[in-house]
Amino acid sequence: MSSSWAPDWMGSAGFDRPEDANPRRVAEAYVDFAAGEMRPWLKSLGMRWFPVVGWAERGGSLADGHGNSVPRFHITWGTGPGVVAPFERLVRAAADDGRLSFGFRHRVTDLIVANGAVAGVAGEVLRADTAARGQSTNRDVTGRFEQRAGAVIVTSGGIGSNHAMVRANWPTDRLGPAPDRMVAGVPDYVDGRMQQIAKAAGAGAINEDRMWHYTEGLANWDPIWPNHGIRILPGPSSVWFDALGQRMEAPCLPGFDTLATLKRILSTGHDHSWFILTQKIIEKEFALSGSEQNPDLTAGKWSAVIRARLAGKGAPAPVEAFKTHGEDFVVADTLSDLVAGMNRLTPDAPVDLARIAAQIEARDAQIDNEFAKDAQIIAIRQARAYRGDRLIRTAKPHKILDPGNGPLIAVRLNILSRKSLGGLHTDINGQVLRPDGSPFDGLFAAGEVAGFGGGGYHGYNALEGSFLGGCIFSGRAAGRAV
Ligand SMILES: Cc1cc2nc3c(=O)[nH]c(=O)nc-3n(C[C@H](O)[C@H](O)[C@H](O)COP(=O)(O)OP(=O)(O)OC[C@H]3O[C@@H](n4cnc5c(N)ncnc54)[C@H](O)[C@@H]3O)c2cc1C
């Protein structure tokens, strides 16, 4: 086992509930898997990775607390579709052999329970639709279906697009009141319905108040799904202000501690915050999450990646498109014009030019000091000690207000709903448990609906890039058990 994985995972998870026994067991097994068998196994199936490992969720507090002590965010060649491809090949081969059949446009509405065990599923057949991947499809019911089975594995995903459900589960005691406005970081089929159906049939669910929502959401200027939000994967240099114009303190720095920052933002009584940065920072540090925002990596073409990220002028094309068209962006040559533009976007929460200027000037002064006391300047220098960050992710430290680094850019950041860290309670084999902890015969669950394994193998916090790994690991365990 890698020496750093387990303490980082456990420090971030903070398991502290009696019902964390199964999630913890799954987490321990997953860390072993990820540090050993996972890479060669996935490579043997044809998966490949971008060679520069990213450093997400750095923590920024105590050594035994949340965060990655080393870079470990691996990007797959082909992004999400590249993760799915090897499994799709296996599934299609099984279908060609007559060992598997698909039920596209079949929506499960009920689990069939007989003699206390799940014996199949029933639901609605929806009218065919030609919408592209991720886009909303019609929900017109054309008939019903029923399918009997010795075992059912639920893999219906999380709750992130169902904002009523997100708000109902929101951990107000830990994070403060739920935001009034969120953008949706997942398609609208991520609606949590199947989780409710399983619960109504007798399944137990745990840790539903543990969620992973981001603080760097943009309203997509070219949306695929309703209220579509895109997350910025930030490098460490943008200066981060809350809605009142107060620069946020460590660990609320870009890329350090998602939930601490979420709580800090909500403590202002507003849902948004601000990045202020330079053209130099956006060019080197802004990446956007999602396969369609990374056409070079999604196509898996080296030449395109080098052109877009290393040799190109300006930021990658999808980032430049947001800068031009996105409703959350303000670009200006002077700070006073920038702040005026920010205040036009949020007239209900204007920020004060003199206050913003004083904080950035104080920050900029620390650039001249090799022993800087500013936590973010220290973090930027530390990031550049890692070759991967220095090469493609962290701009050389520079003064924000030096016009030579401009123009200035302000980005209004929205809360973006994404992942459910809790869900259906399972044992390490994916067997769903009833609320009293006994097995619910015939029912298994894997992936996000099961909190990526066990009912929440991340505990309270994710290290990032650990969601698809949990889907693969818990799916394999459930498949083998069935
Ligand atoms: C933009 C974006 C970027 C991401 N980036 C990363 C990343 O870099 N690394 C990482 O690890 N994770 C990432 N994630 C998270 C990860 O993609 C998800 O957690 C993961 O795909 C969940 O997989 P799943 O199979 O459990 O559920 P899903 O992928 O949501 O699939 C669930 C399926 O079940 C179907 N379904 C739901 N209800 C029913 C029903 N009642 N009847 C029939 N079918 C139903 C849905 O239509 C869907 O096809 C990202 C997610 C998004 C949206």
The ligand as an SDF file (V2000), in Angstrom:
LIG
                    3D

 53 58  0  0  0  0  0  0  0  0999 V2000
  -19.0240   17.0330  -15.5020 C   0  0  0  0  0  0  0  0  0  0  0  0
  -18.6200   15.9350  -14.5550 C   0  0  0  0  0  0  0  0  0  0  0  0
  -17.2710   15.7110  -14.3220 C   0  0  0  0  0  0  0  0  0  0  0  0
  -16.8710   14.6820  -13.4700 C   0  0  0  0  0  0  0  0  0  0  0  0
  -15.5410   14.4520  -13.2980 N   0  0  0  0  0  0  0  0  0  0  0  0
  -15.1370   13.4200  -12.5430 C   0  0  0  0  0  0  0  0  0  0  0  0
  -13.7550   13.1210  -12.4210 C   0  0  0  0  0  0  0  0  0  0  0  0
  -12.8970   13.7970  -13.0080 O   0  0  0  0  0  0  0  0  0  0  0  0
  -13.3860   12.0610  -11.6550 N   0  0  0  0  0  0  0  0  0  0  0  0
  -14.2980   11.2860  -10.9910 C   0  0  0  0  0  0  0  0  0  0  0  0
  -13.9020   10.3260  -10.3220 O   0  0  0  0  0  0  0  0  0  0  0  0
  -15.6310   11.5560  -11.0920 N   0  0  0  0  0  0  0  0  0  0  0  0
  -16.0640   12.5920  -11.8510 C   0  0  0  0  0  0  0  0  0  0  0  0
  -17.4010   12.8710  -11.9590 N   0  0  0  0  0  0  0  0  0  0  0  0
  -18.3640   12.0490  -11.1870 C   0  0  0  0  0  0  0  0  0  0  0  0
  -18.7070   10.7540  -11.8610 C   0  0  0  0  0  0  0  0  0  0  0  0
  -18.7950   10.9600  -13.2650 O   0  0  0  0  0  0  0  0  0  0  0  0
  -20.0380   10.2150  -11.3280 C   0  0  0  0  0  0  0  0  0  0  0  0
  -19.9990   10.1450   -9.9400 O   0  0  0  0  0  0  0  0  0  0  0  0
  -20.2940    8.8390  -11.9150 C   0  0  0  0  0  0  0  0  0  0  0  0
  -20.4660    8.9270  -13.3190 O   0  0  0  0  0  0  0  0  0  0  0  0
  -21.5140    8.1720  -11.3160 C   0  0  0  0  0  0  0  0  0  0  0  0
  -21.6870    6.9390  -11.9870 O   0  0  0  0  0  0  0  0  0  0  0  0
  -22.9430    6.0170  -11.7180 P   0  0  0  0  0  0  0  0  0  0  0  0
  -22.8360    4.8970  -12.7250 O   0  0  0  0  0  0  0  0  0  0  0  0
  -23.0540    5.6680  -10.2870 O   0  0  0  0  0  0  0  0  0  0  0  0
  -24.2060    6.9260  -12.0690 O   0  0  0  0  0  0  0  0  0  0  0  0
  -24.5610    7.6960  -13.4380 P   0  0  0  0  0  0  0  0  0  0  0  0
  -23.3610    7.8680  -14.2940 O   0  0  0  0  0  0  0  0  0  0  0  0
  -25.3170    8.9230  -13.0130 O   0  0  0  0  0  0  0  0  0  0  0  0
  -25.5100    6.6820  -14.1960 O   0  0  0  0  0  0  0  0  0  0  0  0
  -26.7840    6.3630  -13.6830 C   0  0  0  0  0  0  0  0  0  0  0  0
  -27.6200    5.8050  -14.8100 C   0  0  0  0  0  0  0  0  0  0  0  0
  -28.8180    5.2770  -14.2640 O   0  0  0  0  0  0  0  0  0  0  0  0
  -29.9120    5.7120  -15.0550 C   0  0  0  0  0  0  0  0  0  0  0  0
  -31.1160    5.7560  -14.2040 N   0  0  0  0  0  0  0  0  0  0  0  0
  -31.3490    6.5690  -13.1330 C   0  0  0  0  0  0  0  0  0  0  0  0
  -32.5580    6.3070  -12.6160 N   0  0  0  0  0  0  0  0  0  0  0  0
  -33.1100    5.3210  -13.3690 C   0  0  0  0  0  0  0  0  0  0  0  0
  -34.3570    4.6240  -13.3450 C   0  0  0  0  0  0  0  0  0  0  0  0
  -35.2890    4.8900  -12.4240 N   0  0  0  0  0  0  0  0  0  0  0  0
  -34.5890    3.6780  -14.2890 N   0  0  0  0  0  0  0  0  0  0  0  0
  -33.6650    3.3700  -15.2360 C   0  0  0  0  0  0  0  0  0  0  0  0
  -32.4500    3.9940  -15.3130 N   0  0  0  0  0  0  0  0  0  0  0  0
  -32.1950    4.9610  -14.3800 C   0  0  0  0  0  0  0  0  0  0  0  0
  -29.4960    7.0930  -15.5580 C   0  0  0  0  0  0  0  0  0  0  0  0
  -30.2130    7.4450  -16.7140 O   0  0  0  0  0  0  0  0  0  0  0  0
  -28.0180    6.8630  -15.8380 C   0  0  0  0  0  0  0  0  0  0  0  0
  -27.7970    6.3500  -17.1210 O   0  0  0  0  0  0  0  0  0  0  0  0
  -17.8480   13.8840  -12.8070 C   0  0  0  0  0  0  0  0  0  0  0  0
  -19.2120   14.1220  -13.0280 C   0  0  0  0  0  0  0  0  0  0  0  0
  -19.6010   15.1320  -13.8930 C   0  0  0  0  0  0  0  0  0  0  0  0
  -21.0720   15.3550  -14.1470 C   0  0  0  0  0  0  0  0  0  0  0  0
  1  2  1  0
  2  3  1  0
  2 52  2  0
  3  4  2  0
  4  5  1  0
  4 50  1  0
  5  6  2  0
  6  7  1  0
  6 13  1  0
  7  8  2  0
  7  9  1  0
  9 10  1  0
 10 11  2  0
 10 12  1  0
 12 13  2  0
 13 14  1  0
 14 15  1  0
 14 50  1  0
 15 16  1  0
 16 17  1  0
 16 18  1  0
 18 19  1  0
 18 20  1  0
 20 21  1  0
 20 22  1  0
 22 23  1  0
 23 24  1  0
 24 25  2  0
 24 26  1  0
 24 27  1  0
 27 28  1  0
 28 29  2  0
 28 30  1  0
 28 31  1  0
 31 32  1  0
 32 33  1  0
 33 34  1  0
 33 48  1  0
 34 35  1  0
 35 36  1  0
 35 46  1  0
 36 37  1  0
 36 45  1  0
 37 38  2  0
 38 39  1  0
 39 40  1  0
 39 45  2  0
 40 41  1  0
 40 42  2  0
 42 43  1  0
 43 44  2  0
 44 45  1  0
 46 47  1  0
 46 48  1  0
 48 49  1  0
 50 51  2  0
 51 52  1  0
 52 53  1  0
M  END
$$$$
